[in-house]
């Protein structure tokens, strides 16, 4: 699906039960990570109703939003964006790698994402840039996470 300069695809791993995967891009919601971030592109909301199905999310941004995500990654390649989940996770908050922070107004634990390889757990991200297009691949566990770059 595409909204403005942002394209989103979500794939869930196989589950022991049947599952429904949902995904949407929205511009009228925002997460509130302690490190800031999440200001470029639409917010992605995705979930699977299977309790055992991790997801791979491909979030692609072009134009001015892509340039903003690229600049943010160059400024701090050890974290990016803002991720929210009903379960606490390892992320980047308050200038260091730590547990996500519960944000009562959103009802989610939130933190910037860490790059895959720097943490042994999900969620994490990989970054690619080519010809003005930025692609974040986010590896997320089961549940109902939200992410903004």
SULCOR-V235030 format. One record per pair of residues at least 4 apart in sequence whose ideal C-beta (glycine too) atoms are under 8 Angstrom apart, sorted by sequence separation. I is the first residue (numbers start at 1). J is the second residue. D is the distance in Angstrom with one decimal. If there is no record, write none. Layout:
I;J;D  I;J;D
//
This chain:
2;6;6.9  15;19;4.6  33;37;5.5  61;65;4.7  62;66;4.5  63;67;7.1  64;68;6.4  65;69;6.5  66;70;6.2  67;71;6.3  68;72;6.4  69;73;6.4  70;74;6.4  71;75;6.2  72;76;6.8  73;77;5.7  76;80;7.3  85;89;5.7  92;96;7.2  94;98;6.9  103;107;7.7  106;110;6.6  114;118;5.1  129;133;7.1  2;7;4.7  3;8;7.9  33;38;6.1  38;43;7.3  48;53;4.7  61;66;4.3  92;97;5.8  93;98;5.3  103;108;6.0  114;119;4.8  119;124;5.6  129;134;5.1  130;135;7.8  140;145;5.1  1;7;7.1  2;8;7.7  83;89;7.5  91;97;7.4  92;98;7.6  93;99;7.7  102;108;7.5  103;109;7.6  118;124;7.4  128;134;7.4  129;135;7.5  1;8;5.5  12;19;6.3  31;38;5.2  48;55;6.1  73;80;5.6  90;97;6.6  91;98;7.4  93;100;6.7  102;109;5.3  103;110;4.9  117;124;7.7  127;134;7.3  128;135;4.7  140;147;7.9  1;9;7.8  30;38;6.6  61;69;5.3  72;80;6.2  83;91;6.4  90;98;7.5  91;99;7.6  93;101;5.4  101;109;6.7  102;110;7.8  116;124;3.9  127;135;7.7  12;21;4.7  46;55;6.4  72;81;7.8  90;99;6.5  91;100;4.9  100;109;3.8  101;110;6.0  115;124;6.3  116;125;6.5  127;136;6.0  128;137;7.5  138;147;6.0  11;21;7.7  89;99;7.5  90;100;7.5  99;109;7.8  100;110;5.7  101;111;6.4  113;123;5.9  114;124;5.6  115;125;6.0  116;126;5.3  126;136;7.3  10;21;5.8  46;57;5.9  69;80;7.5  88;99;5.4  89;100;5.1  100;111;3.9  113;124;6.3  114;125;7.6  115;126;6.9  125;136;5.2  126;137;4.6  31;43;6.9  69;81;7.8  79;91;7.5  88;100;5.2  99;111;7.7  113;125;4.5  115;127;7.2  125;137;6.6  10;23;4.2  30;43;6.6  44;57;6.6  79;92;3.5  98;111;7.6  125;138;5.1  126;139;8.0  136;149;6.0  9;23;7.7  29;43;5.3  78;92;7.1  88;102;7.6  124;138;7.4  125;139;7.5  8;23;5.8  27;42;5.1  44;59;5.8  85;100;7.1  123;138;6.0  124;139;5.4  134;149;7.7  8;24;7.9  26;42;6.1  27;43;7.3  29;45;7.8  123;139;6.3  8;25;5.3  25;42;4.0  26;43;5.2  83;100;7.7  97;114;6.4  122;139;5.0  123;140;4.5  25;43;7.0  41;59;7.5  93;111;4.7  122;140;5.6  123;141;6.8  6;25;5.7  25;44;5.8  26;45;6.4  84;103;7.4  91;110;7.8  92;111;5.8  93;112;7.2  122;141;4.6  24;44;7.5  25;45;7.8  41;61;4.5  89;109;6.5  91;111;2.6  92;112;4.0  121;141;7.9  23;44;6.8  24;45;5.2  40;61;6.5  86;107;7.6  88;109;4.6  90;111;7.8  91;112;5.7  92;113;7.4  97;118;7.7  1;23;6.7  3;25;3.9  23;45;7.0  24;46;7.7  84;106;5.9  86;108;6.3  87;109;6.6  89;111;7.0  91;113;6.3  92;114;5.9  97;119;7.5  123;145;6.6  1;24;7.2  2;25;7.6  3;26;7.8  4;27;7.4  22;45;8.0  23;46;4.2  85;108;6.0  86;109;7.2  91;114;6.1  116;139;6.1  1;25;6.1  3;27;6.9  22;46;6.7  23;47;7.9  40;64;8.0  41;65;4.3  84;108;3.6  85;109;5.5  90;114;6.6  123;147;7.9  21;46;7.4  22;47;5.5  40;65;4.3  41;66;8.0  84;109;6.8  85;110;8.0  113;138;6.8  21;47;7.3  22;48;7.8  40;66;7.8  84;110;4.6  21;48;4.8  41;68;8.0  83;110;6.7  20;48;7.1  40;68;3.8  41;69;6.8  82;110;6.1  83;111;6.3  19;48;5.2  20;49;5.2  39;68;6.9  40;69;5.0  82;111;7.6  83;112;7.2  90;119;5.2  19;49;5.6  82;112;6.0  83;113;5.0  19;50;3.5  81;112;6.0  82;113;8.0  90;121;5.6  18;50;7.7  21;53;8.0  40;72;7.3  80;112;6.2  81;113;5.4  89;121;6.8  91;123;7.8  15;48;7.5  17;50;5.8  79;112;4.0  80;113;5.6  89;122;7.5  8;42;7.9  16;50;7.8  19;53;5.6  21;55;7.3  23;57;7.9  79;113;6.5  89;123;6.0  113;147;7.3  6;41;4.2  15;50;3.6  17;52;7.7  37;72;6.7  79;114;5.9  80;115;7.7  5;41;6.5  6;42;4.4  8;44;5.0  10;46;4.6  12;48;4.4  16;52;5.9  78;114;7.1  79;115;7.8  4;41;7.7  15;52;5.5  78;115;6.7  4;42;6.4  6;44;7.8  8;46;7.6  12;50;6.8  15;53;4.2  77;115;7.0  85;123;7.2  108;146;6.8  3;42;4.7  14;53;7.1  13;53;5.0  78;118;6.9  83;123;5.5  12;53;4.4  13;54;5.1  12;54;7.3  13;55;7.3  37;79;7.9  12;55;4.9  13;56;7.9  37;80;6.9  38;81;5.5  11;55;6.7  12;56;8.0  35;79;6.8  37;81;5.2  38;82;3.4  81;125;7.3  10;55;5.7  11;56;5.0  37;82;4.7  80;125;6.0  10;56;7.5  36;82;7.9  10;57;5.2  11;58;8.0  35;82;7.7  80;127;6.9  9;57;7.4  10;58;7.8  33;81;8.0  8;57;7.1  9;58;4.6  33;82;3.7  8;58;7.2  32;82;7.7  33;83;7.7  77;127;7.5  7;58;7.9  8;59;5.7  31;82;4.3  7;59;7.6  8;60;7.7  31;83;7.6  89;141;7.8  6;59;7.0  7;60;4.4  31;84;4.9  6;60;7.1  7;61;7.9  73;127;5.4  87;141;7.6  6;61;5.3  81;136;7.2  83;138;7.6  85;140;7.8  5;61;5.7  73;129;7.8  80;136;7.2  85;141;8.0  87;143;6.0  5;62;4.8  35;92;5.9  83;140;8.0  86;143;5.8  5;63;4.4  35;93;6.1  85;143;5.9  86;144;5.9  5;64;7.2  6;65;6.6  34;93;4.6  35;94;7.3  70;129;5.6  85;144;7.5  5;65;4.6  33;93;7.3  34;94;5.6  35;95;7.7  85;145;4.5  4;65;7.5  5;66;6.6  73;134;7.6  84;145;6.3  85;146;7.7  83;145;6.3  84;146;4.4  66;129;8.0  83;146;7.3  84;147;7.3  70;134;5.3  83;147;4.9  67;132;7.6  69;134;4.7  82;147;7.0  66;132;6.0  81;147;6.1  82;148;5.0  34;101;5.4  66;133;6.0  69;136;7.4  81;148;5.8  33;101;7.9  54;122;6.3  66;134;4.5  81;149;4.4  63;132;7.5  80;149;6.7  33;103;8.0  62;132;6.2  32;103;5.0  62;133;5.1  31;103;7.4  61;133;7.5  62;134;7.5  32;105;6.6  60;133;6.2  61;134;5.0  32;106;6.1  60;134;7.0  31;106;6.1  37;112;5.3  60;135;4.8  61;136;7.8  34;110;7.4  35;111;7.4  59;135;7.2  60;136;7.8  31;108;7.2  33;110;4.8  34;111;7.3  35;112;4.8  58;135;6.4  59;136;4.6  72;149;7.5  32;110;6.4  33;111;6.1  58;136;7.6  59;137;7.8  31;110;5.4  33;112;5.7  57;136;8.0  58;137;5.6  59;138;6.4  57;137;7.2  58;138;7.9  69;149;4.6  56;137;6.6  57;138;4.2  56;138;7.4  57;139;7.9  56;139;5.9  57;140;6.1  55;139;7.8  56;140;7.7  65;149;7.8  54;139;7.0  55;140;4.8  54;140;6.5  55;141;7.8  54;141;5.1  55;142;7.7  54;142;6.1  59;147;6.9  61;149;6.2  53;142;5.6  52;142;6.2  55;145;8.0  57;147;7.0  59;149;6.5  51;142;5.5  50;142;6.7  46;140;7.6  48;142;6.5  48;143;8.0  47;143;6.8  47;144;4.0  46;144;7.8  47;145;7.4  45;144;7.9  46;145;6.6  46;146;7.6  45;146;4.9  46;147;8.0  44;146;6.8  43;146;6.1  44;147;5.1  43;147;7.2  44;148;7.3  43;148;4.5  42;148;7.8  41;148;6.9  40;148;7.8  41;149;5.2  38;147;7.9  39;148;7.5  40;149;5.3  38;148;3.3  37;148;7.4  38;149;6.7  37;149;7.7  31;146;6.3  31;147;7.9  29;146;7.9  31;148;5.6  30;148;6.9
//
